[in-house]
Amino acid sequence: MAGAKQRVEQQPAWVLHTYPWRETSLIVEIFARDHGRVALVAKGARRPHSQLRGVLMAFQPLWMDWSGGGEVKTLVRAEWQGGQPLLTGRALLCGYYLNELLVRLTAREDPHPRLFSAYADAVRALGRGEPESPILRRFELVLLQELGYEAGLAHEGDGGDVVRPEGRYVYIIERGPTRLETLEEEGVDAAALGDQPVLSGQTLLDMAADDFSRAETLAQSKQLLRMLINHTLGGQPLQSRRVLKELQEL
């Protein structure tokens, strides 16, 4: 697909990242509804009077046309869809976190329409000033599911029994939610679990139901999703996460 010449028109998309290319142009990484993450060259976009100069902004919904083959296509047109406030403050940093996850964890030209919708919902919620933690948790969960972590949160990894709300679980990547009692019966020492977060069954059920209203669910889901994302990143740190942490410590 990457090598086939194509012309794409009126594709809903968001800018994830831009960087200079040659004297007057930009390379633009976008996330498009039907094409996933795509690299485009925006010729002349850095010229003072370029029509693209004020359009290629992160966290703004765009219509985009592009053409060409190879890994980097040529941007033909970009048009603002409107209706999205500019992100500021912590909401802006959270937006950069979402973008960094997409750039680091998704493959080029691998469509993820559900993830595209989740990203659009997250950016719009950040723009409305909604609480940030539930927004990030919902997006992280969809991202991980789209990357292949399909083990059901509402069912135990061994046997598929429904998770018990009062139960205590750990999420083992190879098998899914596993009761602590099961691990003890298998002779697994708690120390062997390392920093594996212990979750209530209710937290897992809440996550499966997209309900992040409980404080415990928010706190435990953050631990679980961070562990899974770190595993997917292979232990490589996220720049946006470091900046957010430093701000919290000020």
C-alpha positions in Angstrom: 0.0 0.0 0.0 2.8 2.4 0.9 4.3 2.2 -2.6 1.1 2.5 -4.6 0.3 5.9 -6.1 -2.9 7.3 -4.8 -5.0 10.4 -4.6 -6.9 10.9 -1.4 -9.4 13.7 -1.1 -11.5 15.2 1.8 -10.0 12.9 4.4 -10.8 13.8 8.0 -7.4 14.1 9.8 -5.5 15.6 12.7 -1.9 16.8 12.7 0.3 14.9 15.2 3.7 16.4 14.6 5.5 18.7 12.1 9.2 19.4 11.5 11.1 21.5 9.0 12.1 20.0 5.6 14.4 21.8 3.3 14.2 25.6 3.3 10.5 26.3 3.1 8.6 23.1 3.6 7.4 20.8 6.4 7.1 17.1 7.0 3.7 16.6 8.6 2.7 13.4 10.5 -1.1 13.1 10.5 -3.6 10.7 11.8 -6.4 10.1 9.2 -9.6 8.3 9.7 -9.3 5.8 6.8 -5.5 5.7 6.4 -4.0 5.8 9.9 -0.8 7.6 10.5 0.6 9.2 7.3 3.7 11.3 6.5 3.1 14.2 4.1 5.4 16.8 2.7 3.8 20.3 2.8 5.7 22.2 0.1 6.2 25.8 0.9 4.3 25.7 4.1 6.9 27.7 6.0 6.7 30.6 3.6 5.2 33.8 5.2 2.2 33.9 2.9 1.5 30.2 2.5 -2.1 29.3 2.9 -1.0 26.2 4.8 0.9 28.1 7.4 -2.0 28.8 9.7 -3.9 25.6 9.0 -1.4 22.8 9.9 -2.0 23.1 13.7 -2.2 20.2 16.2 -5.5 19.5 17.9 -7.6 21.0 15.2 -9.9 18.9 12.9 -8.9 19.1 9.3 -10.0 18.0 5.8 -6.9 16.9 3.9 -6.1 15.9 0.3 -2.8 14.2 -0.6 -1.3 12.3 -3.5 1.7 10.1 -4.5 3.4 6.9 -3.6 6.3 6.0 -1.3 6.6 6.5 2.4 6.0 10.3 2.2 3.1 11.6 0.2 2.6 15.2 -1.0 0.0 17.3 0.7 -2.3 18.9 -1.8 -4.8 20.8 0.4 -5.7 21.2 4.1 -8.9 22.9 5.3 -9.9 23.6 8.9 -13.2 21.9 9.9 -13.8 24.4 12.7 -15.5 24.0 16.1 -12.5 23.1 18.2 -11.2 25.4 20.9 -7.4 25.7 21.2 -5.9 23.6 23.9 -4.1 25.4 26.7 -2.3 24.6 29.9 -2.5 21.0 31.2 -5.0 20.1 28.5 -2.4 21.0 25.9 0.2 18.8 27.6 -2.3 15.9 27.7 -2.9 16.4 24.0 0.8 16.1 23.3 0.8 12.9 25.4 -2.0 11.4 23.1 0.0 12.5 20.0 3.2 10.9 21.3 1.4 7.6 22.0 0.1 7.5 18.4 3.4 8.4 16.8 5.3 5.8 19.0 2.9 3.0 18.9 1.0 2.9 15.6 2.4 1.8 12.3 2.3 4.0 9.3 -0.7 3.6 7.0 -2.4 1.1 9.3 -6.1 2.3 9.6 -7.7 2.4 13.0 -11.2 4.1 12.6 -12.2 3.3 16.1 -9.0 4.8 17.5 -9.5 7.8 15.3 -12.9 8.3 16.9 -11.5 7.9 20.4 -8.8 10.4 19.6 -11.3 13.0 18.3 -13.5 12.4 21.4 -10.5 12.9 23.7 -9.3 16.2 22.0 -12.8 17.6 22.0 -13.3 16.7 25.7 -10.0 18.3 26.6 -11.1 21.4 24.7 -14.3 21.5 26.7 -12.3 21.5 29.9 -13.5 18.1 31.1 -11.5 16.2 33.8 -8.3 15.0 32.2 -7.8 11.6 33.9 -11.0 9.8 32.6 -10.2 11.2 29.1 -6.7 9.8 29.1 -7.8 6.4 30.6 -10.5 6.0 27.9 -8.1 6.7 25.1 -5.3 4.5 26.5 -7.7 1.6 26.8 -8.9 1.9 23.2 -5.3 2.3 22.0 -4.2 -0.9 23.7 -7.3 -2.8 22.4 -6.5 -1.6 18.9 -2.9 -2.8 19.3 -4.1 -6.3 20.2 -4.7 -6.4 23.9 -8.1 -7.9 23.5 -8.1 -10.0 26.7 -11.5 -9.3 28.2 -11.4 -7.1 31.3 -14.7 -8.5 32.6 -13.7 -12.2 32.4 -10.9 -14.0 34.2 -8.0 -15.2 32.1 -8.3 -18.8 33.3 -11.6 -20.4 32.3 -13.4 -17.2 31.3 -15.5 -16.8 34.5 -17.0 -13.4 35.1 -14.7 -11.2 37.2 -16.0 -10.9 40.8 -16.5 -7.3 42.0 -15.1 -8.1 45.4 -12.2 -10.1 44.1 -8.5 -9.0 44.0 -6.7 -9.4 40.7 -3.5 -8.9 38.8 -3.5 -8.5 35.0 -1.0 -10.9 33.5 -0.2 -10.0 29.9 -0.2 -13.6 28.7 -3.5 -14.6 30.4 -5.5 -11.6 31.4 -7.1 -10.9 34.8 -6.0 -13.5 37.3 -7.2 -13.8 40.9 -4.5 -13.5 43.6 -5.9 -16.7 45.2 -5.3 -18.5 41.9 -1.7 -17.4 41.9 -1.2 -18.4 45.5 -2.6 -21.9 44.7 -0.1 -22.1 41.9 2.7 -21.3 44.4 3.5 -17.9 43.0 5.2 -15.7 45.6 3.8 -12.2 45.8 7.3 -10.8 45.6 7.6 -12.4 42.1 4.8 -10.1 40.9 7.2 -7.1 41.3 5.3 -3.8 40.7 2.3 -5.5 39.2 -0.7 -3.5 40.4 -3.4 -5.3 42.4 -6.8 -4.4 41.1 -10.3 -4.9 42.5 -12.7 -6.8 40.4 -15.0 -3.8 40.4 -12.2 -1.7 38.8 -12.0 -4.3 35.9 -15.8 -4.3 35.5 -15.9 -0.5 35.5 -13.2 -0.3 32.8 -15.0 -2.9 30.7 -18.2 -0.7 31.0 -16.3 2.5 30.2 -17.2 3.8 33.7 -14.4 5.8 35.3 -16.6 7.6 37.9 -15.1 5.8 41.0 -11.9 7.3 42.4 -10.5 3.8 43.0 -11.2 2.8 39.4 -9.4 5.9 38.1 -6.4 5.3 40.3 -6.1 1.5 39.6 -6.8 1.8 35.9 -4.0 4.4 35.6 -1.6 1.9 37.2 -2.7 -1.0 34.9 -2.8 1.0 31.7 0.6 2.6 32.4 2.1 -0.9 33.0 0.7 -2.2 29.7 1.8 0.9 27.8 5.3 0.7 29.2 5.4 -3.0 28.1 4.3 -2.0 24.6 6.9 0.7 24.5 9.6 -1.7 25.5 10.5 0.4 28.5 11.4 3.5 26.4 10.3 6.7 28.2 7.7 9.2 26.9 8.8 12.8 26.7 5.3 14.1 27.3 4.9 12.0 30.5 8.2 13.3 31.9 7.1 16.9 31.3 3.7 16.3 33.0 5.5 14.7 36.0 7.8 17.6 36.4 4.9 20.0 36.3 3.1 18.1 39.1 6.3 18.3 41.2 6.6 22.1 40.9 
